[in-house]
Amino acid sequence: MEEVVIIIGAGPSGLATSACLNVLSIPNIVLERENCFASLWRNRSYDRLKLHLGKQFCQLPHMPYPSGTPTFIPKAGFLQYLEDYVSHFQINPRYHRFVVSASYDKVAGKWQVVAKNTLSDESEVYLGKFLVVATGENDEGFIPKIPGLDSFGGKIVHCSNYKNGKRFAEKEVLVVGCGNSGMEIAYDLWDHGAVTSVVVRNPVHVLTKEMVLFGMILLKYIPRKVVDCFIVFLSKLSYGDLSSYGLPRPREGPFYLKDLTRSSPIIDVGTIDKIKKGEIQVVPEVMKIEGDHVHFSNEKMNRFDAIIFATGYKTTVLKWLKGGEDLFNDDGMPKRRVPNHWNGKNGLYCAGFASQGLFGIARDAEYIANHINAIVQRK
Protein backbone atom coordinates (compact mmCIF):
# COMPACT_ATOMS: atom_id res chain seq x y z
CA MET A 1 0.00 0.00 0.00
CA GLU A 2 1.47 3.35 -1.01
CA GLU A 3 0.90 6.77 0.57
CA VAL A 4 2.70 10.08 0.33
CA VAL A 5 3.26 10.26 4.10
CA ILE A 6 3.36 7.42 6.65
CA ILE A 7 2.86 8.47 10.27
CA ILE A 8 3.77 6.04 13.05
CA GLY A 9 1.71 6.63 16.17
CA ALA A 10 -1.80 7.98 16.82
CA GLY A 11 -1.06 9.98 19.94
CA PRO A 12 -1.43 13.77 19.91
CA SER A 13 1.76 14.04 17.81
CA GLY A 14 0.48 11.76 15.07
CA LEU A 15 -3.00 13.26 15.10
CA ALA A 16 -1.66 16.82 14.87
CA THR A 17 0.65 15.93 12.00
CA SER A 18 -2.12 14.15 10.11
CA ALA A 19 -4.46 17.10 10.61
CA CYS A 20 -1.89 19.57 9.29
CA LEU A 21 -1.29 17.39 6.24
CA ASN A 22 -5.03 17.02 5.65
CA VAL A 23 -5.42 20.80 5.69
CA LEU A 24 -2.81 20.91 2.92
CA SER A 25 -4.51 18.03 1.04
CA ILE A 26 -1.45 15.79 1.36
CA PRO A 27 -2.42 12.09 1.53
CA ASN A 28 -1.21 10.35 4.67
CA ILE A 29 -1.84 7.25 6.74
CA VAL A 30 -1.51 6.81 10.51
CA LEU A 31 -0.43 3.43 11.91
CA GLU A 32 -1.20 2.72 15.58
CA ARG A 33 -0.34 -0.44 17.51
CA GLU A 34 -3.16 -0.02 20.08
CA ASN A 35 -6.93 -0.20 19.52
CA CYS A 36 -7.53 3.55 19.87
CA PHE A 37 -5.87 6.91 19.41
CA ALA A 38 -4.22 8.64 22.39
CA SER A 39 -3.85 5.31 24.19
CA LEU A 40 -1.39 6.76 26.71
CA TRP A 41 -4.00 9.31 27.78
CA ARG A 42 -6.87 6.84 27.73
CA ASN A 43 -5.31 3.73 29.21
CA ARG A 44 -2.00 4.62 30.85
CA SER A 45 -2.63 7.76 32.86
CA TYR A 46 -3.95 8.24 36.38
CA ASP A 47 -7.50 9.41 37.09
CA ARG A 48 -6.52 12.69 38.77
CA LEU A 49 -4.48 13.87 35.78
CA LYS A 50 -5.11 17.41 34.59
CA LEU A 51 -3.21 19.49 32.04
CA HIS A 52 -0.78 21.57 34.08
CA LEU A 53 -0.33 24.25 31.42
CA GLY A 54 -2.90 26.79 30.33
CA LYS A 55 -5.16 25.76 27.48
CA GLN A 56 -3.57 28.22 25.04
CA PHE A 57 -0.36 26.17 25.33
CA CYS A 58 -2.15 22.82 25.01
CA GLN A 59 -4.16 23.10 21.81
CA LEU A 60 -3.31 21.32 18.59
CA PRO A 61 -2.99 23.12 15.23
CA HIS A 62 -6.01 24.64 13.48
CA MET A 63 -8.47 24.01 16.33
CA PRO A 64 -8.65 26.12 19.50
CA TYR A 65 -10.62 24.94 22.52
CA PRO A 66 -14.31 25.90 22.59
CA SER A 67 -15.30 29.02 24.49
CA GLY A 68 -16.01 28.27 28.11
CA THR A 69 -13.25 25.67 28.37
CA PRO A 70 -11.47 26.04 31.74
CA THR A 71 -7.92 27.38 31.69
CA PHE A 72 -6.56 24.11 33.10
CA ILE A 73 -8.24 21.17 31.40
CA PRO A 74 -8.96 17.83 33.14
CA LYS A 75 -8.15 14.53 31.49
CA ALA A 76 -11.75 13.88 30.36
CA GLY A 77 -11.96 17.32 28.77
CA PHE A 78 -8.75 16.81 26.82
CA LEU A 79 -9.88 13.41 25.57
CA GLN A 80 -13.13 14.95 24.35
CA TYR A 81 -11.11 17.62 22.57
CA LEU A 82 -9.11 14.89 20.82
CA GLU A 83 -12.33 13.09 19.85
CA ASP A 84 -13.59 16.30 18.24
CA TYR A 85 -10.21 16.90 16.62
CA VAL A 86 -10.09 13.47 14.97
CA SER A 87 -13.65 13.86 13.71
CA HIS A 88 -13.18 17.41 12.43
CA PHE A 89 -10.04 16.63 10.42
CA GLN A 90 -11.30 13.20 9.32
CA ILE A 91 -8.30 11.33 10.68
CA ASN A 92 -8.68 7.57 10.31
CA PRO A 93 -5.81 5.71 11.98
CA ARG A 94 -5.23 2.06 11.17
CA TYR A 95 -5.31 0.40 14.58
CA HIS A 96 -3.71 -2.85 15.69
CA ARG A 97 -0.69 -2.17 13.44
CA PHE A 98 2.51 -3.07 15.26
CA VAL A 99 5.44 -1.69 13.29
CA VAL A 100 8.15 -4.30 12.88
CA SER A 101 10.55 -2.30 10.72
CA ALA A 102 10.90 0.91 8.76
CA SER A 103 13.73 1.38 6.29
CA TYR A 104 14.60 3.67 3.39
CA ASP A 105 14.91 2.18 -0.10
CA LYS A 106 17.51 4.35 -1.84
CA VAL A 107 16.72 2.91 -5.27
CA ALA A 108 12.97 3.58 -5.05
CA GLY A 109 13.47 6.74 -2.99
CA LYS A 110 10.77 5.65 -0.56
CA TRP A 111 10.30 4.43 2.98
CA GLN A 112 9.12 0.88 3.46
CA VAL A 113 7.24 0.12 6.67
CA VAL A 114 6.43 -3.45 7.65
CA ALA A 115 3.63 -3.72 10.20
CA LYS A 116 1.97 -6.71 11.79
CA ASN A 117 -1.80 -6.62 11.93
CA THR A 118 -2.32 -7.98 15.44
CA LEU A 119 -5.94 -8.90 14.69
CA SER A 120 -5.28 -11.01 11.60
CA ASP A 121 -1.65 -11.86 12.46
CA GLU A 122 -0.70 -10.88 8.91
CA SER A 123 2.19 -8.67 7.81
CA GLU A 124 1.42 -5.52 5.82
CA VAL A 125 3.84 -3.40 3.79
CA TYR A 126 3.40 0.36 3.40
CA LEU A 127 5.40 2.60 1.07
CA GLY A 128 5.74 6.36 1.40
CA LYS A 129 7.89 9.24 0.23
CA PHE A 130 7.96 10.62 3.76
CA LEU A 131 8.04 8.97 7.19
CA VAL A 132 6.99 10.71 10.41
CA VAL A 133 7.95 9.07 13.69
CA ALA A 134 5.21 10.23 16.06
CA THR A 135 5.56 7.63 18.79
CA GLY A 136 6.96 10.35 21.04
CA GLU A 137 9.13 10.21 24.14
CA ASN A 138 6.61 8.39 26.34
CA ASP A 139 6.51 5.07 24.52
CA GLU A 140 7.56 2.54 27.14
CA GLY A 141 7.64 2.86 30.91
CA PHE A 142 11.14 3.04 32.42
CA ILE A 143 12.05 1.45 35.76
CA PRO A 144 15.65 2.02 36.89
CA LYS A 145 17.88 -0.81 37.97
CA ILE A 146 18.08 -0.83 41.76
CA PRO A 147 20.12 -3.49 43.59
CA GLY A 148 17.72 -5.97 45.17
CA LEU A 149 14.58 -4.74 43.43
CA ASP A 150 13.75 -8.29 42.36
CA SER A 151 13.69 -9.30 46.05
CA PHE A 152 10.93 -6.85 46.91
CA GLY A 153 7.85 -8.76 48.05
CA GLY A 154 5.27 -6.01 47.70
CA LYS A 155 3.61 -4.36 44.71
CA ILE A 156 5.81 -2.76 42.05
CA VAL A 157 3.89 -0.42 39.76
CA HIS A 158 5.03 1.94 37.02
CA CYS A 159 3.02 5.15 36.93
CA SER A 160 1.65 4.19 33.50
CA ASN A 161 -0.28 1.43 35.29
CA TYR A 162 -1.38 3.58 38.22
CA LYS A 163 -4.99 4.76 38.19
CA ASN A 164 -5.68 5.87 41.77
CA GLY A 165 -4.73 5.10 45.35
CA LYS A 166 -7.80 3.13 46.43
CA ARG A 167 -6.02 -0.22 46.68
CA PHE A 168 -3.17 1.32 48.69
CA ALA A 169 -5.25 2.65 51.60
CA GLU A 170 -3.38 2.23 54.91
CA LYS A 171 -0.37 0.79 53.06
CA GLU A 172 3.20 2.05 53.29
CA VAL A 173 3.95 3.31 49.76
CA LEU A 174 7.15 4.71 48.30
CA VAL A 175 6.98 6.90 45.20
CA VAL A 176 10.26 6.93 43.27
CA GLY A 177 10.48 10.05 41.12
CA CYS A 178 9.60 13.61 42.05
CA GLY A 179 8.50 15.02 38.73
CA ASN A 180 4.96 16.20 38.25
CA SER A 181 3.58 12.68 37.95
CA GLY A 182 5.41 11.51 41.06
CA MET A 183 4.32 14.45 43.18
CA GLU A 184 0.72 14.23 42.00
CA ILE A 185 0.60 10.48 42.60
CA ALA A 186 2.06 11.02 46.07
CA TYR A 187 -0.79 13.44 46.81
CA ASP A 188 -3.34 11.02 45.40
CA LEU A 189 -1.99 8.20 47.56
CA TRP A 190 -2.21 10.42 50.65
CA ASP A 191 -5.75 11.38 49.65
CA HIS A 192 -6.70 7.70 49.61
CA GLY A 193 -5.23 7.00 53.01
CA ALA A 194 -1.82 5.60 52.13
CA VAL A 195 1.23 6.31 54.28
CA THR A 196 3.25 8.00 51.57
CA SER A 197 6.94 8.75 51.02
CA VAL A 198 8.48 10.27 47.91
CA VAL A 199 12.10 10.06 46.75
CA VAL A 200 13.74 13.40 45.91
CA ARG A 201 17.33 13.09 44.67
CA ASN A 202 18.06 16.51 43.16
CA PRO A 203 17.16 20.18 43.73
CA VAL A 204 13.74 21.11 42.34
CA HIS A 205 11.75 24.22 41.54
CA VAL A 206 8.25 24.26 43.02
CA LEU A 207 5.71 26.49 41.28
CA THR A 208 1.96 26.82 41.01
CA LYS A 209 0.26 26.29 37.67
CA GLU A 210 -0.61 30.00 37.67
CA MET A 211 3.07 30.92 38.04
CA VAL A 212 4.00 28.70 35.11
CA LEU A 213 1.23 30.16 32.95
CA PHE A 214 2.30 33.70 33.84
CA GLY A 215 5.92 32.86 33.09
CA MET A 216 5.11 31.34 29.71
CA ILE A 217 3.15 34.44 28.74
CA LEU A 218 6.01 36.70 29.88
CA LEU A 219 8.51 34.71 27.82
CA LYS A 220 6.85 36.04 24.68
CA TYR A 221 7.99 39.56 25.59
CA ILE A 222 10.78 39.40 28.20
CA PRO A 223 14.17 37.61 28.21
CA ARG A 224 14.19 34.21 29.89
CA LYS A 225 16.69 35.29 32.56
CA VAL A 226 14.40 38.08 33.74
CA VAL A 227 11.35 35.79 33.72
CA ASP A 228 13.23 33.16 35.72
CA CYS A 229 14.22 35.69 38.39
CA PHE A 230 10.65 36.93 38.72
CA ILE A 231 9.06 33.47 38.88
CA VAL A 232 11.60 32.28 41.47
CA PHE A 233 10.77 35.38 43.53
CA LEU A 234 7.07 34.46 43.40
CA SER A 235 7.91 30.88 44.39
CA LYS A 236 9.90 32.08 47.39
CA LEU A 237 7.01 34.31 48.47
CA SER A 238 4.54 31.43 48.19
CA TYR A 239 6.57 28.50 49.54
CA GLY A 240 9.55 29.96 51.36
CA ASP A 241 12.75 27.90 51.70
CA LEU A 242 11.89 24.23 51.27
CA SER A 243 15.41 22.86 51.73
CA SER A 244 14.68 21.78 55.32
CA TYR A 245 11.93 19.56 53.92
CA GLY A 246 14.31 17.86 51.49
CA LEU A 247 13.41 20.12 48.57
CA PRO A 248 16.35 22.47 47.87
CA ARG A 249 15.95 24.94 45.04
CA PRO A 250 18.35 24.81 42.04
CA ARG A 251 20.65 27.75 41.39
CA GLU A 252 19.50 28.00 37.77
CA GLY A 253 16.04 29.26 36.86
CA PRO A 254 13.11 26.94 35.99
CA PHE A 255 12.73 27.95 32.35
CA TYR A 256 16.49 27.86 31.78
CA LEU A 257 16.62 24.32 33.16
CA LYS A 258 13.64 23.29 31.04
CA ASP A 259 15.38 24.45 27.88
CA LEU A 260 18.78 23.07 28.85
CA THR A 261 17.96 19.72 30.49
CA ARG A 262 14.31 19.13 29.51
CA SER A 263 13.46 18.85 33.22
CA SER A 264 10.26 20.59 34.28
CA PRO A 265 9.57 22.38 37.55
CA ILE A 266 7.18 20.74 40.00
CA ILE A 267 3.73 22.20 39.50
CA ASP A 268 2.24 21.81 42.95
CA VAL A 269 -1.23 20.29 43.33
CA GLY A 270 -1.22 20.33 47.13
CA THR A 271 1.66 17.95 47.80
CA ILE A 272 3.94 20.61 49.28
CA ASP A 273 1.44 21.49 52.00
CA LYS A 274 1.27 17.81 53.01
CA ILE A 275 5.07 17.61 53.04
CA LYS A 276 5.28 20.67 55.29
CA LYS A 277 2.75 19.13 57.65
CA GLY A 278 4.67 15.86 57.75
CA GLU A 279 1.81 13.93 56.15
CA ILE A 280 3.97 13.00 53.15
CA GLN A 281 7.61 12.15 53.83
CA VAL A 282 10.52 13.16 51.58
CA VAL A 283 13.34 10.61 51.44
CA PRO A 284 16.69 10.67 49.58
CA GLU A 285 18.02 8.37 46.86
CA VAL A 286 17.34 4.64 47.09
CA MET A 287 20.58 2.67 47.43
CA LYS A 288 19.32 -0.90 47.64
CA ILE A 289 16.33 -3.06 48.49
CA GLU A 290 16.32 -6.12 50.74
CA GLY A 291 12.97 -7.86 50.78
CA ASP A 292 10.38 -5.34 51.93
CA HIS A 293 13.01 -2.94 53.27
CA VAL A 294 14.40 -0.02 51.28
CA HIS A 295 17.79 1.47 52.14
CA PHE A 296 18.38 5.17 51.44
CA SER A 297 21.51 7.26 50.89
CA ASN A 298 21.20 8.79 54.38
CA GLU A 299 21.79 5.27 55.76
CA LYS A 300 18.20 5.00 56.97
CA MET A 301 15.91 2.10 56.12
CA ASN A 302 12.11 1.83 55.89
CA ARG A 303 9.67 -0.97 55.18
CA PHE A 304 7.16 -0.57 52.34
CA ASP A 305 4.17 -2.48 50.99
CA ALA A 306 4.41 -0.99 47.50
CA ILE A 307 6.72 1.02 45.27
CA ILE A 308 5.34 3.31 42.56
CA PHE A 309 7.90 4.23 39.90
CA ALA A 310 7.22 7.67 38.44
CA THR A 311 10.55 7.50 36.65
CA GLY A 312 9.43 8.42 33.19
CA TYR A 313 9.50 6.66 29.87
CA LYS A 314 11.85 5.74 27.09
CA THR A 315 11.40 5.71 23.36
CA THR A 316 11.46 2.42 21.43
CA VAL A 317 12.04 3.91 17.98
CA LEU A 318 15.46 2.28 17.55
CA LYS A 319 13.88 -1.17 17.85
CA TRP A 320 12.23 -0.81 14.45
CA LEU A 321 13.67 2.20 12.60
CA LYS A 322 16.60 1.45 10.31
CA GLY A 323 18.65 4.27 8.85
CA GLY A 324 17.65 7.12 11.14
CA GLU A 325 21.10 7.71 12.63
CA ASP A 326 21.24 11.29 11.36
CA LEU A 327 18.07 12.19 13.29
CA PHE A 328 18.16 10.03 16.45
CA ASN A 329 20.91 9.41 18.98
CA ASP A 330 21.64 6.11 20.73
CA ASP A 331 18.83 6.77 23.23
CA GLY A 332 16.26 7.21 20.48
CA MET A 333 16.01 10.96 21.03
CA PRO A 334 16.76 13.73 18.49
CA LYS A 335 20.44 14.52 18.02
CA ARG A 336 19.84 18.20 17.42
CA ARG A 337 18.47 20.65 19.94
CA VAL A 338 15.11 22.38 19.70
CA PRO A 339 13.98 23.93 17.40
CA ASN A 340 16.08 22.05 14.81
CA HIS A 341 15.33 18.55 16.06
CA TRP A 342 12.45 17.44 13.83
CA ASN A 343 13.96 17.03 10.36
CA GLY A 344 16.23 14.24 9.11
CA LYS A 345 17.43 12.96 5.76
CA ASN A 346 15.44 11.23 3.01
CA GLY A 347 12.07 12.55 4.16
CA LEU A 348 12.38 11.36 7.77
CA TYR A 349 10.79 13.45 10.52
CA CYS A 350 9.96 13.16 14.20
CA ALA A 351 7.07 14.77 16.09
CA GLY A 352 6.63 14.95 19.84
CA PHE A 353 10.28 14.57 20.83
CA ALA A 354 10.94 18.15 21.95
CA SER A 355 10.11 17.63 25.65
CA GLN A 356 7.84 20.67 25.38
CA GLY A 357 4.48 19.03 25.84
CA LEU A 358 1.51 19.75 23.61
CA PHE A 359 2.90 23.15 22.69
CA GLY A 360 5.98 21.49 21.21
CA ILE A 361 3.87 18.83 19.52
CA ALA A 362 1.76 21.45 17.76
CA ARG A 363 4.85 23.28 16.55
CA ASP A 364 6.50 20.08 15.30
CA ALA A 365 3.38 19.10 13.36
CA GLU A 366 3.14 22.44 11.59
CA TYR A 367 6.85 22.53 10.76
CA ILE A 368 6.74 19.01 9.34
CA ALA A 369 3.58 19.51 7.28
CA ASN A 370 4.81 22.81 5.85
CA HIS A 371 8.21 21.31 5.01
CA ILE A 372 6.62 18.34 3.24
CA ASN A 373 4.24 20.66 1.41
CA ALA A 374 7.15 22.78 0.14
CA ILE A 375 8.86 19.67 -1.25
CA VAL A 376 5.66 18.39 -2.86
CA GLN A 377 4.92 21.76 -4.44
CA ARG A 378 8.37 21.93 -6.03
CA LYS A 379 7.72 18.72 -7.94
Long-range contacts (C-beta under 8 A, 24 or more apart in sequence): 1-29, 1-124, 1-125, 1-126, 1-127, 2-110, 2-126, 2-127, 2-128, 3-27, 3-28, 3-29, 3-126, 3-127, 3-128, 4-28, 4-128, 4-129, 4-130, 4-372, 4-376, 5-29, 5-128, 5-129, 5-130, 5-131, 5-132, 5-372, 6-31, 6-102, 6-111, 6-113, 6-126, 6-127, 6-128, 6-130, 6-131, 6-132, 7-31, 7-132, 7-134, 8-99, 8-102, 8-113, 8-131, 8-132, 8-133, 8-134, 8-135, 9-133, 9-134, 9-135, 9-136, 9-352, 10-34, 10-36, 10-37, 10-38, 10-39, 10-91, 10-93, 10-95, 10-134, 11-37, 11-38, 11-39, 11-40, 11-41, 11-134, 11-135, 11-136, 11-352, 12-38, 12-41, 12-60, 12-82, 12-352, 12-358, 12-361, 13-134, 13-135, 13-136, 13-351, 13-352, 13-361, 13-364, 13-365, 14-93, 14-132, 14-134, 14-351, 14-352, 15-60, 15-82, 15-85, 15-86, 15-89, 15-91, 16-60, 16-61, 16-351, 16-361, 16-362, 16-364, 16-365, 17-132, 17-134, 17-351, 17-364, 17-365, 17-368, 17-369, 18-89, 18-91, 18-93, 19-60, 19-61, 19-62, 19-63, 19-85, 19-89, 19-91, 19-365, 20-61, 20-62, 20-365, 20-366, 20-368, 20-369, 20-370, 21-369, 21-372, 22-89, 22-90, 22-91, 23-61, 23-62, 23-89, 23-369, 24-369, 24-370, 24-372, 24-373, 26-369, 26-372, 26-373, 26-376, 29-94, 29-126, 29-128, 30-91, 30-92, 30-93, 30-94, 30-134, 31-93, 31-94, 31-97, 31-99, 31-113, 31-115, 31-126, 32-93, 32-94, 32-95, 32-96, 32-97, 33-96, 33-97, 33-98, 33-99, 33-118, 34-95, 34-96, 35-95, 35-96, 36-95, 37-82, 37-86, 37-91, 37-93, 38-79, 38-82, 40-138, 40-160, 41-75, 41-78, 41-79, 41-82, 42-79, 44-141, 44-160, 44-161, 45-75, 45-160, 46-159, 46-162, 46-163, 46-164, 46-181, 46-184, 46-185, 46-188, 47-75, 47-163, 47-164, 47-188, 48-164, 48-184, 48-187, 48-188, 48-269, 49-74, 49-75, 49-184, 50-74, 50-75, 51-78, 51-358, 52-180, 52-209, 52-212, 52-267, 53-209, 53-212, 53-213, 53-216, 53-357, 53-358, 53-359, 54-209, 54-213, 54-216, 57-213, 57-216, 57-357, 57-358, 57-359, 58-357, 58-358, 58-359, 59-358, 59-362, 60-85, 60-358, 60-361, 60-362, 60-365, 61-362, 61-365, 61-366, 62-89, 63-88, 63-89, 71-213, 72-209, 97-124, 99-320, 100-320, 101-320, 101-321, 101-322, 102-131, 102-320, 102-321, 102-322, 103-321, 103-322, 103-323, 104-131, 104-322, 104-323, 104-346, 104-348, 106-346, 109-346, 111-346, 111-347, 111-348, 128-347, 129-347, 130-347, 130-348, 130-349, 130-372, 131-347, 131-348, 131-349, 132-349, 132-350, 132-351, 132-368, 133-317, 133-321, 133-324, 133-348, 133-349, 133-350, 133-351, 133-353, 134-350, 134-351, 134-352, 135-315, 135-316, 135-317, 135-352, 136-315, 136-351, 136-352, 136-353, 136-361, 137-313, 137-314, 137-315, 137-333, 137-352, 137-353, 137-355, 138-312, 138-313, 139-313, 139-314, 139-315, 139-316, 139-317, 140-313, 140-314, 140-315, 140-316, 141-309, 141-313, 142-309, 142-311, 142-312, 142-313, 142-314, 143-309, 143-311, 144-176, 144-309, 144-311, 146-286, 146-288, 146-289, 147-287, 147-288, 147-289, 148-288, 148-289, 148-290, 149-289, 151-289, 151-290, 151-291, 152-289, 152-291, 152-292, 152-307, 153-291, 153-292, 154-292, 154-304, 154-305, 154-306, 154-307, 155-305, 155-306, 155-307, 156-306, 156-307, 156-309, 157-306, 157-307, 157-308, 157-309, 158-308, 158-309, 158-311, 159-185, 159-308, 159-309, 159-310, 159-311, 160-313, 162-308, 164-188, 164-192, 165-189, 165-190, 165-191, 165-192, 165-193, 165-194, 166-192, 168-192, 168-193, 168-194, 168-305, 168-306, 169-193, 169-194, 170-194, 170-195, 171-195, 171-305, 171-306, 172-197, 172-302, 172-303, 172-304, 172-305, 172-306, 173-197, 173-304, 173-305, 173-306, 173-307, 173-308, 174-198, 174-199, 174-283, 174-286, 174-294, 174-302, 174-304, 174-306, 174-307, 174-308, 175-199, 175-307, 175-308, 175-310, 176-286, 176-307, 176-308, 176-309, 176-310, 176-311, 177-309, 177-310, 177-311, 177-312, 178-204, 178-266, 178-310, 179-263, 179-264, 179-266, 179-310, 179-312, 180-264, 180-266, 180-267, 181-310, 182-308, 182-310, 183-266, 183-268, 183-269, 183-271, 184-269, 184-271, 185-308, 185-310, 186-271, 186-274, 186-280, 187-269, 187-270, 187-271, 187-274, 187-280, 189-308, 190-271, 190-274, 190-279, 190-280, 196-279, 196-280, 196-281, 197-280, 197-281, 197-282, 197-283, 197-302, 197-304, 198-271, 198-280, 198-281, 198-282, 198-283, 199-283, 199-284, 199-285, 199-286, 200-246, 200-247, 200-282, 200-283, 200-284, 201-284, 201-285, 202-250, 203-247, 203-248, 203-249, 203-250, 203-251, 204-247, 204-248, 204-249, 204-250, 204-265, 204-266, 205-232, 205-235, 205-249, 205-250, 205-253, 205-254, 205-257, 205-265, 205-266, 206-235, 206-239, 206-242, 206-247, 206-249, 206-265, 206-266, 206-268, 206-272, 207-231, 207-234, 207-235, 207-254, 207-265, 207-266, 207-267, 207-268, 208-238, 208-267, 208-268, 209-267, 211-235, 211-238, 212-265, 212-267, 215-254, 215-255, 219-255, 224-253, 224-255, 224-256, 224-259, 225-253, 225-256, 227-253, 227-255, 228-252, 228-253, 228-254, 228-255, 228-256, 229-253, 231-255, 239-268, 239-272, 242-272, 242-275, 245-275, 245-276, 245-282, 246-275, 246-282, 246-283, 246-284, 247-272, 247-275, 247-282, 258-355, 259-338, 262-355, 315-353, 317-350, 323-348, 324-348, 339-363, 339-367, 342-367, 342-368, 343-367, 343-368, 343-371, 347-372, 347-375
